[in-house]
Amino acid sequence: MAIHRAAHLADARTRNAGPTLLLTYNNSLVTYLRHLASKLPGVTIETYGTFTRGYLAAQGRMGYNQIAGPDQRRIFIEQAVKEAAASYKPSSFFDRATDFFLDELEWIDGNGLATVEAYLAVNRVGRMAALQPGQRRAVWDIRKNYLIARSSGGYPYDWASLPAAVRASLAADATARRYKHIVVDEAQDLSPSRSVRWLRRSPQRAA
């Protein structure tokens, strides 16, 4: 169990012991784990969301109410699709459900794809019919429009974009790390970008 692993890494009797952060995915589990860890000095338990928001705020990169929620995301994506469609020949592709585009943009962020070239080259799993290169380029244009609309609306982030933002901030952060180890609970439920990729730079030595 993750809590036992975290306790072991924080235990002064363990070789290379040190402050340990245990990350999990929901608040109810955090409450339960904190109860178990109440007598475990050196172990801090947080959700991924709490950690990312707290770190970005500490770095001066996040203020109050700057994460777009589901309703805002839907408005911005619908606007982005309309703008992109206007620059292409008429196509039923742009008539797809808003959820399709929301899911695709979240998948892009979840896999840490920062360029259209990376998106075109990656093997997209989870779709019955793969998008053609032209369709992927259209999605990327939609994404660009979405990011502009979201930023103009006062939301530098949505939840899917936080891991990449943390990773970029960590790369430029030369301050001493707060934790020596990080234990990720239920890591298999997280996208690649949300889990190990950005956590590797967080501790002095990731666990």
C-alpha positions as a printed Julia matrix, in Angstrom:
207×3 Matrix{Float64}:
   0.0    0.0     0.0
   1.25   3.48   -0.88
   1.01   4.78    2.67
   3.37   2.07    3.91
   5.85   2.86    1.14
   5.73   6.55    2.06
   6.2    5.77    5.75
   9.23   3.61    4.96
  10.87   6.33    2.86
  10.29   8.95    5.56
  11.54   6.74    8.4
  14.88   8.0     9.71
  16.04   4.39    9.98
  15.73   3.94    6.22
  18.79   4.56    4.1
  18.4    7.8     2.13
  15.28   8.69    4.15
  13.73  12.11    3.89
  10.52  14.13    3.67
   8.05  12.21    1.52
   5.04  13.38   -0.44
   2.22  10.91   -1.1
   0.01  11.94   -4.0
  -3.42  10.47   -4.6
  -6.4   11.26   -6.76
  -9.39  12.22   -4.62
 -10.17  14.13   -1.47
 -11.98  11.33    0.33
  -8.94   9.08   -0.03
  -6.7   11.89    1.2
  -8.81  12.17    4.36
  -8.54   8.43    4.96
  -4.8    8.3     4.31
  -4.16  11.31    6.53
  -5.9    9.48    9.34
  -3.54   6.55    8.83
  -0.54   8.85    8.55
  -1.34  11.0    11.58
   1.51   9.4    13.49
   3.96   9.31   10.59
   6.32  12.3    10.76
   7.81  13.32    7.48
   4.87  12.19    5.33
   2.68  14.76    3.56
  -0.46  13.64    1.73
  -2.09  15.69   -1.01
  -4.2   15.27   -4.12
  -2.59  15.9    -7.49
  -4.77  18.98   -7.87
  -3.74  20.43   -4.52
  -0.07  19.83   -5.25
  -0.14  21.39   -8.72
  -2.16  24.42   -7.67
  -0.06  24.97   -4.55
   3.22  24.68   -6.39
   2.21  27.02   -9.22
   0.84  29.54   -6.72
   4.07  29.39   -4.71
   5.98  30.14   -7.91
   3.77  33.14   -8.62
   2.28  31.45  -11.66
  -1.3   31.04  -10.47
  -3.8   33.41   -8.92
  -7.36  33.02   -7.71
  -9.92  31.37  -10.0
  -7.58  30.85  -12.94
  -8.52  27.27  -13.83
 -11.28  26.91  -16.41
 -14.0   24.53  -15.29
 -16.15  22.24  -17.47
 -18.67  24.94  -18.41
 -16.0   27.43  -19.4
 -14.08  24.81  -21.35
 -17.18  23.89  -23.32
 -17.84  27.52  -24.25
 -14.24  28.07  -25.32
 -14.03  24.87  -27.36
 -17.27  25.59  -29.19
 -15.93  29.02  -30.08
 -12.62  27.5   -31.16
 -14.3   24.93  -33.42
 -16.38  27.61  -35.15
 -13.31  29.75  -35.77
 -11.33  26.83  -37.15
 -14.19  25.65  -39.37
 -14.38  29.08  -40.96
 -10.83  28.69  -42.26
 -11.4   25.24  -43.82
 -13.54  23.93  -46.62
 -16.97  22.8   -45.38
 -16.58  19.48  -43.58
 -18.74  17.34  -41.32
 -15.66  16.9   -39.15
 -16.43  20.2   -37.44
 -19.97  19.02  -36.71
 -18.76  16.4   -34.26
 -19.93  16.6   -30.67
 -18.2   19.13  -28.46
 -17.19  16.28  -26.15
 -15.14  14.77  -28.97
 -12.95  17.86  -29.21
 -12.78  18.29  -25.44
 -11.58  14.71  -25.11
  -9.0   15.08  -27.87
  -7.52  18.25  -26.41
  -7.37  16.65  -22.98
  -5.61  13.64  -24.51
  -3.06  15.93  -26.17
  -2.3   17.66  -22.87
  -2.31  14.37  -21.0
   0.42  13.03  -23.25
   2.53  16.17  -23.1
   2.34  16.93  -26.83
   3.64  20.45  -27.33
   3.84  20.66  -31.13
   1.67  19.7   -34.07
   4.54  17.56  -35.34
   4.51  15.52  -32.14
   0.73  15.14  -32.39
   0.94  13.98  -36.01
   3.61  11.42  -35.17
   2.09   9.87  -32.05
   0.06   6.67  -32.1
  -3.34   7.73  -30.78
  -4.85   4.86  -28.82
  -8.44   4.76  -27.66
 -10.15   5.7   -30.91
 -11.99   3.15  -33.06
 -11.1    5.14  -36.18
  -7.81   7.04  -36.17
  -7.88  10.66  -37.23
  -6.24  11.39  -40.55
  -3.31  13.85  -40.68
  -5.53  16.59  -42.08
  -8.02  16.08  -39.27
  -5.26  16.2   -36.7
  -4.05  19.48  -38.14
  -7.59  20.8   -37.81
  -7.68  19.65  -34.19
  -4.41  21.44  -33.57
  -5.84  24.64  -35.04
  -8.86  24.19  -32.76
  -6.49  23.76  -29.84
  -4.67  26.99  -30.68
  -7.97  28.85  -30.9
  -9.08  27.27  -27.64
  -5.94  28.36  -25.8
  -6.37  31.92  -27.04
 -10.05  31.98  -26.04
  -9.32  30.49  -22.63
  -6.51  32.94  -21.92
  -8.58  35.89  -23.14
 -11.37  34.73  -20.84
  -9.08  35.04  -17.84
  -8.19  31.37  -17.45
  -4.5   30.58  -18.02
  -5.19  26.94  -17.16
  -7.63  24.1   -17.26
  -7.15  20.93  -15.24
  -5.57  19.03  -18.12
  -2.93  21.72  -18.65
  -1.64  21.8   -15.06
   0.93  18.98  -15.3
   2.67  20.61  -18.26
   2.66  23.93  -16.42
   4.22  22.31  -13.36
   6.82  20.57  -15.5
   7.81  23.84  -17.17
   7.99  25.62  -13.83
  10.09  22.88  -12.26
  12.55  23.06  -15.13
  13.22  26.7   -14.29
  13.06  26.31  -10.5
  16.49  26.17   -8.88
  15.27  26.29   -5.28
  15.81  23.4    -2.9
  13.17  20.7    -3.2
  10.76  20.28   -0.3
  10.54  16.5    -0.64
  13.18  13.86   -1.08
  10.72  11.21   -2.25
   7.35  11.18   -3.96
   5.03   8.19   -3.86
   2.28   8.14   -6.47
  -0.88   6.27   -5.47
  -2.92   4.7    -8.29
  -0.49   6.0   -10.9
  -1.98   3.68  -13.52
  -5.1    5.86  -13.55
  -3.17   8.95  -14.6
  -2.12  10.17  -18.01
   1.64  10.11  -18.73
   1.92  13.89  -18.44
   0.04  13.96  -15.17
   2.17  11.38  -13.45
   5.83  10.47  -13.56
   7.07  12.85  -16.25
   6.58  16.0   -14.19
   7.14  14.36  -10.83
  10.69  13.38  -11.69
  11.93  16.9   -11.12
   9.92  17.52   -7.97
  11.85  15.61   -5.3
  15.55  15.35   -4.74
  15.07  11.76   -5.7
  11.76  10.4    -6.9
  10.43   7.14   -5.54
